[in-house]
Amino acid sequence: MFNSQIMKYYLGLTTSEMGISPWLLAIIIFFGLLFIIAFGLSSKNMDSDGIMNWMMKKPEEWIGNKKP
């Protein structure tokens, strides 16, 4: 998948010396990209102003303020 000379230059080891198969490397890259995309989408949808307004209007309904 990667040129072994490039891997040795940047990491000092090839992927096979690290025990990483091409399938495992593909899975790591896929889930890494999936995490970055999901984090970006969820961060964009966070409504911090709306949450702060709700907390200021109804402080008795905060999860931390619930009394047993």
C-alpha positions in Angstrom: 0.0 0.0 0.0 2.7 2.5 0.9 6.2 2.5 -0.4 8.5 1.0 2.2 11.2 3.6 1.6 8.7 6.4 2.4 7.6 4.6 5.6 11.2 4.0 6.7 12.0 7.7 6.1 9.0 9.1 8.1 8.4 6.4 10.7 11.6 4.4 10.8 9.7 1.2 10.3 7.5 -0.3 7.5 3.9 -1.2 8.2 4.7 -4.9 8.0 7.4 -4.5 10.7 4.8 -2.8 12.9 2.4 -5.7 12.3 -0.1 -3.5 10.4 -1.6 -5.2 7.4 -3.0 -3.2 4.5 -6.6 -4.1 5.6 -5.9 -2.8 9.2 -4.3 0.4 7.8 -7.4 0.9 5.6 -9.7 0.4 8.6 -7.7 2.8 10.7 -7.8 5.5 8.0 -11.5 5.0 7.4 -12.5 5.3 11.0 -10.2 8.2 11.5 -11.8 10.1 8.7 -15.3 9.1 9.9 -14.5 10.5 13.4 -13.3 13.8 11.9 -16.4 14.1 9.7 -18.8 13.2 12.6 -17.0 15.6 15.0 -17.3 18.4 12.5 -21.0 17.8 11.8 -21.8 17.5 15.5 -19.8 20.6 16.4 -21.6 22.6 13.7 -25.0 21.5 15.2 -24.2 22.4 18.8 -26.5 25.2 19.9 -24.6 26.6 22.9 -26.5 29.9 22.9 -29.8 28.0 23.0 -28.6 25.8 25.9 -27.3 28.8 27.8 -30.7 30.6 27.4 -32.6 27.6 28.6 -30.3 27.2 31.6 -30.8 30.8 32.6 -34.6 30.7 32.2 -35.2 27.4 34.0 -32.3 26.7 36.5 -34.5 24.3 38.5 -34.6 21.9 35.6 -30.9 21.4 35.3 -29.8 17.8 35.7 -27.4 18.8 38.5 -30.1 20.5 40.5 -32.5 17.5 40.7 -33.1 16.7 44.3 -33.9 13.1 45.2 
